[in-house]
Amino acid sequence: MAETMSEIMRPRATDPDFPHAPGEWKQSNAAAVAANEGLSIGDDHWETVRALQEYYSRHERQEINARELLDALEEKFHEKGGIKYLYTQFPGGPIAQGCRLAGLEPPAGSADPGFGSVR
């Protein structure tokens, strides 16, 4: 099957555990960012990183909307406690801090506490 133009232009993920990661992203770099921000990163954090990377890959041709991303995270992690749960993982904000670890550009407005960031 022929590749689409966006698949050709977007670098492919190099880590099979993170299939939607940006091509230049490395788990070791994300762990270093987490340590620098005082996070002791575990499996739950990586699950959130994967969710962010997958969301971005599904919406790569669109501008990412902070409110829609927050709603998607709330839905995905609803059974674990939703946004409250995500704030226990990412006290700097599940969107802003999570995107930094995921190697993604946080959406406009993500520094607003109502959109999942306190930094």
MARTORSE-91853 format. One record per residue: residue in three letters; residue number from 1; z, y, x of N, C-alpha, C in turn. Coordinates in pm, whole numbers, padded with zeros to 5 digits, always signed. Each point is the difference from the previous one (the first is absolute). Layout:
residues N
ATOM     r     k     n.zz     n.yy     n.xx    ca.zz    ca.yy    ca.xx     c.zz     c.yy     c.xx
ATOM   ala   NUM        Z        Y        X        Z        Y        X        Z        Y        X
...
***
This chain:
residues 119
ATOM     r     k     n.zz     n.yy     n.xx    ca.zz    ca.yy    ca.xx     c.zz     c.yy     c.xx
ATOM   met     1   +00000   -00117   +00084   +00000   +00117   -00084   +00000   +00124   +00088
ATOM   ala     2   -00080   +00096   -00035   -00012   +00123   +00079   +00128   +00082   -00014
ATOM   glu     3   +00036   +00069   +00109   +00116   +00086   -00001   -00036   +00134   -00063
ATOM   thr     4   +00101   +00063   -00063   -00022   +00133   -00053   +00012   +00100   +00114
ATOM   met     5   -00048   +00122   -00023   +00006   +00104   +00103   +00145   +00027   +00039
ATOM   ser     6   +00094   +00002   -00097   +00139   +00029   +00034   +00060   -00113   +00084
ATOM   glu     7   -00042   -00125   -00021   +00048   -00110   +00081   -00054   +00009   +00142
ATOM   ile     8   -00120   +00048   +00015   -00060   +00016   +00132   +00069   +00113   +00075
ATOM   met     9   +00029   +00110   -00069   +00056   +00118   +00065   +00149   -00015   +00026
ATOM   arg    10   +00076   -00070   -00084   +00144   -00014   +00015   +00029   -00112   +00099
ATOM   pro    11   +00075   +00030   +00106   +00035   -00106   +00095   +00077   -00111   -00071
ATOM   arg    12   -00029   -00122   +00035   +00065   -00114   -00062   +00140   -00019   +00058
ATOM   ala    13   +00089   -00053   -00084   +00135   -00032   +00044   -00005   -00107   +00107
ATOM   thr    14   +00088   +00010   +00097   +00003   -00097   +00108   +00118   -00095   -00010
ATOM   asp    15   +00093   +00025   -00092   +00118   -00084   -00017   -00015   -00079   -00130
ATOM   pro    16   -00011   -00132   +00007   -00019   -00079   -00122   +00116   +00009   -00098
ATOM   asp    17   +00119   +00037   +00046   +00115   +00017   -00090   -00007   +00131   -00077
ATOM   phe    18   -00089   +00089   +00043   -00018   +00130   -00065   -00150   +00022   -00021
ATOM   pro    19   -00059   -00073   -00094   -00147   +00001   -00016   -00059   +00133   -00045
ATOM   his    20   +00080   +00090   -00053   -00051   +00128   -00048   +00036   +00116   +00092
ATOM   ala    21   +00055   -00032   +00116   +00043   +00104   +00094   -00119   +00075   +00057
ATOM   pro    22   +00021   +00127   +00033   -00106   +00072   +00072   -00030   -00075   +00130
ATOM   gly    23   -00124   +00004   +00045   -00043   -00076   +00115   +00079   +00024   +00127
ATOM   glu    24   +00047   +00123   +00020   +00072   +00033   +00122   +00151   -00025   -00012
ATOM   trp    25   +00047   -00039   -00118   +00142   -00020   -00027   +00052   -00125   +00069
ATOM   lys    26   +00123   +00009   +00053   +00067   -00115   +00060   +00144   -00007   -00049
ATOM   gln    27   +00044   -00120   -00030   +00135   -00020   -00048   +00103   +00049   +00101
ATOM   ser    28   -00027   -00020   +00128   +00094   +00044   +00104   +00016   +00152   +00000
ATOM   asn    29   -00109   +00073   -00026   +00009   +00147   -00007   +00083   +00042   -00120
ATOM   ala    30   -00020   -00069   -00113   +00077   +00032   -00120   +00148   -00027   +00023
ATOM   ala    31   +00032   -00108   +00071   +00140   -00031   +00030   +00060   +00108   +00089
ATOM   ala    32   -00079   +00053   +00093   +00049   +00109   +00086   +00025   +00127   -00080
ATOM   val    33   -00089   +00030   -00095   +00020   +00117   -00088   +00127   -00020   -00080
ATOM   ala    34   +00020   -00119   -00054   +00120   -00030   -00080   +00126   +00019   +00084
ATOM   ala    35   +00000   -00053   +00120   +00116   +00014   +00088   +00027   +00147   +00030
ATOM   asn    36   -00105   +00076   +00024   +00013   +00143   +00028   +00059   +00075   -00119
ATOM   glu    37   -00026   -00050   -00121   +00051   +00064   -00121   +00132   -00063   -00047
ATOM   gly    38   +00058   -00088   +00083   +00130   -00057   -00031   -00003   -00114   -00101
ATOM   leu    39   -00116   -00060   -00020   -00011   -00112   -00094   +00010   -00132   +00073
ATOM   ser    40   +00077   -00089   -00055   +00003   -00138   +00048   -00095   -00076   -00092
ATOM   ile    41   -00120   -00022   +00046   -00108   -00049   -00085   +00007   -00153   -00015
ATOM   gly    42   -00023   -00042   -00125   +00004   -00143   -00031   -00116   -00039   -00092
ATOM   asp    43   +00005   -00120   -00051   -00107   -00053   -00084   -00029   +00088   -00123
ATOM   asp    44   +00105   +00055   -00061   -00021   +00085   -00117   -00079   +00126   +00036
ATOM   his    45   +00027   +00055   +00117   -00076   +00117   +00045   -00147   -00035   +00019
ATOM   trp    46   -00024   -00117   +00063   -00139   -00041   +00023   -00072   -00024   -00132
ATOM   glu    47   +00072   -00049   -00100   -00062   -00020   -00132   -00047   +00134   -00058
ATOM   thr    48   +00081   +00102   +00019   -00037   +00133   -00048   -00117   +00057   +00080
ATOM   val    49   +00001   -00021   +00130   -00112   +00044   +00085   -00129   -00066   -00047
ATOM   arg    50   +00005   -00131   -00026   -00120   -00071   -00050   -00046   +00057   -00133
ATOM   ala    51   +00096   +00030   -00089   -00035   +00055   -00131   -00069   +00135   +00015
ATOM   leu    52   +00051   +00085   +00087   -00062   +00131   +00024   -00141   -00016   +00058
ATOM   gln    53   -00013   -00087   +00098   -00131   -00022   +00061   -00100   -00055   -00101
ATOM   glu    54   +00045   -00091   -00085   -00090   -00056   -00101   -00042   +00107   -00101
ATOM   tyr    55   +00096   +00083   -00043   -00031   +00107   -00095   -00105   +00093   +00060
ATOM   tyr    56   +00021   +00040   +00124   -00096   +00090   +00065   -00137   -00065   +00014
ATOM   ser    57   -00003   -00129   +00032   -00130   -00067   +00016   -00074   -00010   -00133
ATOM   arg    58   +00073   -00015   -00110   -00064   -00008   -00132   -00047   +00137   -00048
ATOM   his    59   +00055   +00107   +00057   -00032   +00136   -00043   -00064   +00082   +00112
ATOM   glu    60   -00063   -00067   +00096   -00047   +00072   +00118   -00109   +00103   -00029
ATOM   arg    61   -00070   -00013   -00108   -00105   +00098   -00033   +00052   +00113   -00087
ATOM   gln    62   +00129   -00003   -00029   +00060   +00100   -00087   +00110   +00074   +00076
ATOM   glu    63   +00028   +00119   -00047   +00115   +00071   +00054   +00125   -00067   -00056
ATOM   ile    64   +00095   -00029   +00086   +00123   -00066   -00044   +00089   +00103   -00068
ATOM   asn    65   +00044   -00033   -00120   +00087   +00085   -00079   +00144   -00050   +00018
ATOM   ala    66   +00089   +00087   +00043   +00138   -00038   +00029   +00070   -00058   -00122
ATOM   arg    67   -00020   +00060   -00116   +00066   -00048   -00122   -00051   -00139   -00037
ATOM   glu    68   -00131   -00023   +00010   -00055   -00132   -00033   +00048   -00105   +00100
ATOM   leu    69   +00010   +00037   +00126   +00049   -00093   +00101   +00146   -00035   -00028
ATOM   leu    70   +00080   +00099   -00033   +00140   -00023   -00033   +00012   -00093   -00120
ATOM   asp    71   -00084   +00022   -00101   +00001   -00087   -00119   -00040   -00143   +00036
ATOM   ala    72   -00097   -00015   +00089   -00044   -00134   +00042   +00112   -00071   +00077
ATOM   leu    73   +00071   +00072   +00085   +00112   -00059   +00072   +00113   -00038   -00096
ATOM   glu    74   +00027   +00086   -00095   +00102   -00028   -00102   -00033   -00129   -00074
ATOM   glu    75   -00125   -00015   -00037   -00042   -00120   -00072   +00008   -00125   +00089
ATOM   lys    76   -00049   +00010   +00121   -00002   -00115   +00090   +00141   -00050   +00032
ATOM   phe    77   +00093   +00092   +00019   +00135   -00037   +00041   +00102   +00013   -00115
ATOM   his    78   -00049   -00001   -00122   +00086   +00015   -00118   +00112   -00104   -00003
ATOM   glu    79   -00033   -00125   +00025   +00100   -00108   -00009   +00109   +00014   +00105
ATOM   lys    80   -00027   +00070   +00108   +00100   +00019   +00106   +00079   +00129   -00019
ATOM   gly    81   -00039   +00080   -00097   +00070   +00126   -00024   -00090   +00122   +00008
ATOM   gly    82   -00130   -00021   +00020   -00096   +00110   -00002   +00025   +00102   +00109
ATOM   ile    83   -00012   +00126   -00039   +00012   +00109   +00097   +00139   +00007   +00063
ATOM   lys    84   +00105   -00028   -00078   +00135   +00000   +00058   +00009   -00102   +00114
ATOM   tyr    85   -00057   -00116   -00021   -00005   -00103   +00104   -00076   +00051   +00123
ATOM   leu    86   -00115   +00063   -00023   -00082   +00049   +00111   +00072   +00108   +00080
ATOM   tyr    87   +00080   +00084   -00068   +00076   +00102   +00073   +00109   -00062   +00086
ATOM   thr    88   +00049   -00118   -00037   +00098   -00065   +00088   -00067   -00048   +00127
ATOM   gln    89   -00127   -00035   -00008   -00076   -00041   +00117   -00045   +00119   +00084
ATOM   phe    90   -00049   +00102   -00070   -00058   +00117   +00066   +00072   +00126   -00046
ATOM   pro    91   +00115   +00029   +00060   +00075   +00119   -00043   -00076   +00131   +00021
ATOM   gly    92   -00101   -00001   +00086   -00084   +00116   +00021   -00111   +00010   -00103
ATOM   gly    93   +00001   -00089   -00097   -00100   +00000   -00108   -00096   -00117   +00014
ATOM   pro    94   -00012   -00081   -00103   -00087   -00117   +00007   -00147   +00035   +00022
ATOM   ile    95   -00041   +00118   -00042   -00139   +00037   +00022   -00017   +00061   +00139
ATOM   ala    96   +00071   +00107   +00029   -00018   +00068   +00129   +00037   -00089   +00118
ATOM   gln    97   +00119   -00055   -00004   +00045   -00084   +00111   -00076   -00133   +00001
ATOM   gly    98   -00023   -00057   -00117   -00076   -00124   -00008   -00141   +00015   +00054
ATOM   cys    99   -00065   +00111   -00032   -00136   +00025   +00050   -00001   +00015   +00152
ATOM   arg   100   +00103   +00064   +00055   +00007   +00013   +00146   +00002   -00139   +00065
ATOM   leu   101   +00080   -00090   -00055   +00007   -00135   +00055   -00129   -00078   -00024
ATOM   ala   102   -00066   +00026   -00112   -00122   -00073   -00037   -00124   +00053   +00072
ATOM   gly   103   +00015   +00111   +00073   -00115   +00057   +00071   -00094   +00074   -00093
ATOM   leu   104   +00054   +00055   -00106   -00080   +00067   -00104   +00038   +00147   -00010
ATOM   glu   105   -00096   +00080   -00041   +00025   +00142   -00024   +00069   +00014   -00136
ATOM   pro   106   +00123   +00056   -00001   +00067   +00018   -00130   -00082   +00093   -00090
ATOM   pro   107   +00000   -00028   -00129   -00077   +00085   -00092   +00061   +00140   -00010
ATOM   ala   108   -00083   +00095   -00039   +00047   +00137   -00020   +00115   -00002   -00100
ATOM   gly   109   +00103   +00076   +00029   +00115   +00009   -00090   +00105   -00106   +00024
ATOM   ser   110   -00020   -00086   +00096   +00097   -00109   +00019   +00130   +00048   +00064
ATOM   ala   111   +00006   +00123   +00044   +00125   +00054   +00053   +00090   +00051   -00112
ATOM   asp   112   -00047   -00003   -00123   +00077   +00040   -00117   +00092   -00115   -00038
ATOM   pro   113   +00133   +00024   -00010   +00092   -00109   -00033   -00037   -00076   -00128
ATOM   gly   114   -00064   +00065   -00092   -00040   -00066   -00124   -00113   -00099   +00020
ATOM   phe   115   -00065   +00003   +00116   -00112   -00090   +00027   +00036   -00105   +00104
ATOM   gly   116   +00126   -00020   +00028   +00039   -00108   +00088   +00023   +00038   +00144
ATOM   ser   117   +00039   +00127   +00026   +00029   +00039   +00136   +00109   +00105   +00000
ATOM   val   118   +00083   -00006   +00100   +00103   +00102   +00015   -00019   +00074   +00130
ATOM   arg   119   -00103   -00032   +00074   -00028   +00069   +00127   -00123   +00081   -00010
***
